[in-house]
């Protein structure tokens, strides 16, 4: 999962980035509403965690612009105010959930996972495609019930693909999700990882297809050998 965190309280933002990334959630953090609005237009995220009291452009304006563009990204509001009026205003503006400060990290994680699951309907709640499944507790992929030996980069790319199996990801989208903290990663690096993954999955009931002009998609083979 990749989220956009829009929070101007730097101590909280720093802590959330480290804690969520430790839990396997990739975080892009901005501390200004204008930066949040720009990031929402330029990058692909699974959810938005939005503080209402942002400088530049407040959280309500960010949310209104998001929904005016018909972007259906799940949005969770963080605020120091826990009033009913604030909740109603935020939900009516297009928020999907609401969490008042202070909050427990475990609750934020659970709410984010629930929002993303609902946004995707019932699709892949286990992160699975055919005989391939991701074991979150062990943090590894299982193929036909057996652990699949993968390098960290291979696992990261495969996790991106399995989150929306059947849907294509371009090389640039994969780079943004897997290598966002690394400079100058070239598309060729993605090609190499995809080639290696294809060899590991070949003939085992699931594979990676290339959709011309769109990117790579993870799909179960017919019959799911």
N, C-alpha and C positions, 0 to 999 in steps of 0.2 A: 504494500500500500504506500502511495505517495501522497502526502497532504501539503497544503499551503497553510502555514501558521501566520496570522496577522496579529501581532501583539507588540505593543510599544514598551511594555515593562521589561527591561533587558534582563534582569535577574530571573524572572519567570520564563522568558523566552529561551534563555540559555539552558536552564534546567529542563524545560520541556523538550528541546531539541535532543539533548543527551539521553534523557529517559526514554523518549519514544523511539529513538533510533536503536537504543539497546534492546527494545522490545520488537525490533524488526520493522518499524514504520519509518519510512524515509520522510524527512521534514525539510521543506523550503520555508525559511523564515524571513518575513519582512516586518518593519516596524513603523510603516507609514501607510495610510489608506490609499494614497495615489500609487504606491509601489504594489500594493495588493491588487488594485484594479488592473494594473498593467500585467502583472504576473498571471492573473486569471484569464487574460486575453491571449497571452503568448505561450503558456505552458499547459501541459496536460496533468491534471491531478485527480485523485480519487475522492477527496473531501477537502473542505475548507473549515479551519478553526479560526473564528473571527472575534476579536475583541471589539466592543462597541466604541470605546473611547480612544480611537486612533487619531493622531494628528494628520493634517493634510486633507483627509477625507474621512469622515467618521464611519463607523461600521455599518450604520443604517444606510448610508449613501452607497457604500461598497456593495451591500446586499441588493439594494434596489437596482443598481447598474447590472449586477450579475443576472438578476431575473429579467430585466428589460431586454437583455441579449438572448433570452430564452436558454441560458445555460442552466442545466438541471443538476449541477454539482451539489451533492449533499453539503449543507452548511450547519455547523454547530457553533452557537454563540457563547462566548465567554464574557462575563461581565461581573463587576463588583456589586451590581444591583440585583436583588432577588425579588423585586416587586412584581405583583401580578400584572400590572399595567405594562411593565417592560417586557415581560414574557409575551403577552398578547400582541404588543406592537411588533416584536421581533418575528413571531410566528406568522402574523398576518402579512409581514413584509417578505416572507418567503424562507424564513429559517426552518430547518428541519428538526433541530433539537436545541437545548438551552442548558447551560451549566454555569452555576453561580460560583464565584471565587469566595473562599478557598474551596478546592475540590480534591478528591483523591485521584491519583494518577490511574489506578486500576479502573475507576469508573469512566474516566475519559477514554481509555483504551477500549473498554467494552462498548461504549456508546459509538465510537468511531467505527468499530467492526460491524456493529448492528446497522448503522447508517449505510455503510457501503454494501452490506448484504441486501438491504431493502432496495437500494438504488439499482442493484443488479437483478432484482427479483429473487427467484430461488436458484439462480444460476451459480453453480460451483461453490456452495457454502463450505465444502471440504477442501477447496483448491485441488480439484481432481479433473482428469481427462482420460477417459477409458481406463486402462489398467495402471495409469500413473497417478499418484496422490502425494501431496505434501503433508508430512507429519510435523505439525507445529511444535509439539512437545519435544521431539527429537531434533527438530530443525534439519530435516533431510527428506529427500524424495524417496518414495518406495515405488518400485515397478514390479507388478505382480506380487506384491507383498514383501519383496526383498529390497534392501537398501541399495540405492544407486550411487556409485562412486562418482562424485563430481568435484571439480575445483570450485573455490568460492565464486569466481566470476561466472562459471557455467551454471551454478545453482541460482545465482542472482538473476541471470537472463531467463532461465527456465521458469523461475517464480513469476517474473513479469508476464510471460506468455501464458502460464496456466491460470493466472487470475482472470483472464478473459479468453479462454480457449475458444477457438473458432473465429476470433476477431483478429485482424492483422495489426501488427505494430511495425512502424517504419524504423529504420536504423536510428534516426534521430530521436524518436520517442524512447527507444531502448537505451540510447546513450544518456538521455536526460534522467531516466529512472535508475539506471545502474551506476553511471559514472559521473553523477552530478558534482561530486566533490573532487574530481580529477580534471586537470586542464589538458587540452589538446588531445583528447581521445578521438581517433579517426574512425570512420565507418568501417574500415577494413578490419578493425579489432572485433567488431560485432560479427562480421562475416566469418572470421576464424572461429569464434565461439559457437556460432550456429552450425558450422561444419562439424565441429567436435561433438555437439549435442546430437546431431543427426546420426553420427556413427554409433553413439551410445544407445540410441533409441531404435535403430534400424531393425525392422522385422519383429518388433516386440509389441505391436498393437497400438502404437501411438507415434506420431511423427510431426516434423515441422515442414510446412509447405510454404512456397514462395508465391505470393499473389502479386503479379506484375503491377508495378506502380503504386502498390499499397504497403507491402512489407511482408513480414513473416507471421504465420499463424500456427498454433499448436492444435492438432486435430487427431482424434482417435481413428484408427484404421477401421474400415468396414469389417465387421466380424470381431474386432477387438482381440486379435490373437494374443 
